[in-house]
Amino acid sequence: MAAILAFAPRRPAPVLSASVRAQIARLGADAPEYPSLHAVLSVLDGLPPTSAFAVEFEIGAAIQSGFFGAAAAYDPAGMRRLLTAKVAGQLESSPELGWILLFHLNGHIRQAVLERLDGPMVSPFRVAALAVRLNDWAAPVRAAAAAALRRCGAATGAPVIAAAALALIERSRVWGRWTATERAELEALVARPDVAAELGGLLGATSSGAPHRVLRIALRQDGLDGALPGLARSAATPAVRALALKTLLESRAVWQAGTRVEWIDKRYGIARAVPIWAERPIRHAESMPDLIAAGIADRAASVRKIAADGLILHAAALGPIEPFVARLRADRNAAVRDRAAYLDRHFPFIPAPDALAGPDPAR
């Protein structure tokens, strides 16, 4: 009896249907069927940008199966022709084919495609598909992708780029092959004023996923600085409101730039990873009392805690803070009340609660 594995890793389900993969295979053949090109592109353009990471090898394998199933199967001369005049000729007759061959498993073909891509990217999926090549394992492909992103990005509308940026910003933080040059191209595209405005609106309206992580990474650049006051007051998720408020109250953006090893006991090889933090200043014209008041009135305790921390930070410079502290003392969250107790201990001039009148709207 054959042995049965107790555990076998489960392959993820294919994103593309069998019929779409078959159409892609025919596009990868020596005599590609171009009528199916627009059908395939319409399917890909309808995918969310996060799918660009999942379908990369699905499309590449389908293209490869089409080529090796053609008349010149396993013919080295046929491969050489494909790497030279064949790709150039196909792209001349049908430039849109490049958005399929962009996923080819051969780096020479990916580079040739990227060097010819031009014009606007019509969907967030295409933006993500091109940006993924910034982390390609072949350096010439990465360089060609950076140049292509610069060309195509200049002609692409802000809503399309911003929708893709939500997926790309967080995913790109784990990319290990790209260099500062490729990173700068993506950051410059996202920092474009019209793109930053669109992205700020998306971060404020998104109620699923982790938009606060995207915001933290995006704040490494100054493109979203102008959107912070609106995000602090009206973003859909408390985490985004809290991060935006904290950034404004501290007048700085902070993010994790890496890790370092901190030894606990070298004799036994015991160590731990300690995060390395980077920051940049944030300049804004918002009133600190107004920011604190809006934060204290927020419906989320996490935002009220940030507002209380801001009050502690700026208490010495704000003047009378009794109305703020009164609200904090009466808050329903224990952590917020602890911050009020800290203010009572360190600023004894604050009067007792019975000296303050007025209902608490946060209750």
Secondary structure in CASP SS format (residue, H / E / C, confidence):
PFRMAT SS
TARGET T0000
AUTHOR 0000-0000-0000
METHOD secondary structure of the structure
MODEL  1
M C 1.00
A C 1.00
A C 1.00
I C 1.00
L C 1.00
A C 1.00
F C 1.00
A C 1.00
P C 1.00
R C 1.00
R C 1.00
P C 1.00
A C 1.00
P C 1.00
V C 1.00
L C 1.00
S C 1.00
A H 1.00
S H 1.00
V H 1.00
R H 1.00
A H 1.00
Q H 1.00
I H 1.00
A H 1.00
R H 1.00
L H 1.00
G C 1.00
A C 1.00
D C 1.00
A C 1.00
P C 1.00
E C 1.00
Y H 1.00
P H 1.00
S H 1.00
L H 1.00
H H 1.00
A H 1.00
V H 1.00
L H 1.00
S H 1.00
V H 1.00
L H 1.00
D H 1.00
G C 1.00
L C 1.00
P C 1.00
P C 1.00
T C 1.00
S H 1.00
A H 1.00
F H 1.00
A H 1.00
V C 1.00
E H 1.00
F H 1.00
E H 1.00
I H 1.00
G H 1.00
A H 1.00
A H 1.00
I H 1.00
Q H 1.00
S H 1.00
G H 1.00
F H 1.00
F H 1.00
G C 1.00
A C 1.00
A C 1.00
A C 1.00
A C 1.00
Y C 1.00
D C 1.00
P H 1.00
A H 1.00
G H 1.00
M H 1.00
R H 1.00
R H 1.00
L H 1.00
L H 1.00
T H 1.00
A H 1.00
K H 1.00
V H 1.00
A H 1.00
G H 1.00
Q H 1.00
L H 1.00
E H 1.00
S H 1.00
S C 1.00
P H 1.00
E H 1.00
L H 1.00
G H 1.00
W H 1.00
I H 1.00
L H 1.00
L C 1.00
F C 1.00
H C 1.00
L C 1.00
N C 1.00
G H 1.00
H H 1.00
I H 1.00
R H 1.00
Q H 1.00
A H 1.00
V H 1.00
L H 1.00
E H 1.00
R H 1.00
L C 1.00
D C 1.00
G C 1.00
P C 1.00
M C 1.00
V C 1.00
S C 1.00
P H 1.00
F H 1.00
R H 1.00
V H 1.00
A H 1.00
A H 1.00
L H 1.00
A H 1.00
V H 1.00
R H 1.00
L H 1.00
N H 1.00
D C 1.00
W C 1.00
A C 1.00
A H 1.00
P H 1.00
V H 1.00
R H 1.00
A H 1.00
A H 1.00
A H 1.00
A H 1.00
A H 1.00
A H 1.00
L H 1.00
R H 1.00
R H 1.00
C H 1.00
G H 1.00
A H 1.00
A C 1.00
T C 1.00
G C 1.00
A H 1.00
P H 1.00
V H 1.00
I H 1.00
A H 1.00
A H 1.00
A H 1.00
A H 1.00
L H 1.00
A H 1.00
L H 1.00
I H 1.00
E H 1.00
R H 1.00
S H 1.00
R H 1.00
V H 1.00
W C 1.00
G C 1.00
R C 1.00
W C 1.00
T C 1.00
A H 1.00
T H 1.00
E H 1.00
R H 1.00
A H 1.00
E H 1.00
L H 1.00
E H 1.00
A H 1.00
L H 1.00
V H 1.00
A C 1.00
R C 1.00
P H 1.00
D H 1.00
V H 1.00
A H 1.00
A H 1.00
E H 1.00
L H 1.00
G H 1.00
G H 1.00
L H 1.00
L H 1.00
G H 1.00
A H 1.00
T C 1.00
S C 1.00
S C 1.00
G C 1.00
A C 1.00
P H 1.00
H H 1.00
R H 1.00
V H 1.00
L H 1.00
R H 1.00
I H 1.00
A H 1.00
L C 1.00
R C 1.00
Q C 1.00
D H 1.00
G H 1.00
L H 1.00
D H 1.00
G H 1.00
A H 1.00
L H 1.00
P H 1.00
G H 1.00
L H 1.00
A H 1.00
R H 1.00
S H 1.00
A C 1.00
A C 1.00
T C 1.00
P H 1.00
A H 1.00
V H 1.00
R H 1.00
A H 1.00
L H 1.00
A H 1.00
L H 1.00
K H 1.00
T H 1.00
L H 1.00
L H 1.00
E H 1.00
S C 1.00
R E 1.00
A E 1.00
V E 1.00
W E 1.00
Q E 1.00
A E 1.00
G E 1.00
T E 1.00
R E 1.00
V E 1.00
E E 1.00
W E 1.00
I E 1.00
D E 1.00
K H 1.00
R H 1.00
Y H 1.00
G C 1.00
I E 1.00
A E 1.00
R E 1.00
A E 1.00
V E 1.00
P E 1.00
I E 1.00
W E 1.00
A E 1.00
E E 1.00
R E 1.00
P E 1.00
I C 1.00
R C 1.00
H C 1.00
A C 1.00
E C 1.00
S C 1.00
M H 1.00
P H 1.00
D H 1.00
L H 1.00
I H 1.00
A H 1.00
A H 1.00
G H 1.00
I H 1.00
A C 1.00
D C 1.00
R C 1.00
A C 1.00
A H 1.00
S H 1.00
V H 1.00
R H 1.00
K H 1.00
I H 1.00
A H 1.00
A H 1.00
D H 1.00
G H 1.00
L H 1.00
I H 1.00
L H 1.00
H H 1.00
A H 1.00
A H 1.00
A H 1.00
L H 1.00
G C 1.00
P C 1.00
I C 1.00
E H 1.00
P H 1.00
F H 1.00
V H 1.00
A H 1.00
R H 1.00
L H 1.00
R H 1.00
A C 1.00
D C 1.00
R C 1.00
N C 1.00
A H 1.00
A H 1.00
V H 1.00
R H 1.00
D H 1.00
R H 1.00
A H 1.00
A H 1.00
Y H 1.00
L H 1.00
D H 1.00
R H 1.00
H H 1.00
F C 1.00
P C 1.00
F C 1.00
I C 1.00
P C 1.00
A C 1.00
P H 1.00
D H 1.00
A H 1.00
L C 1.00
A C 1.00
G C 1.00
P C 1.00
D C 1.00
P C 1.00
A C 1.00
R C 1.00
END
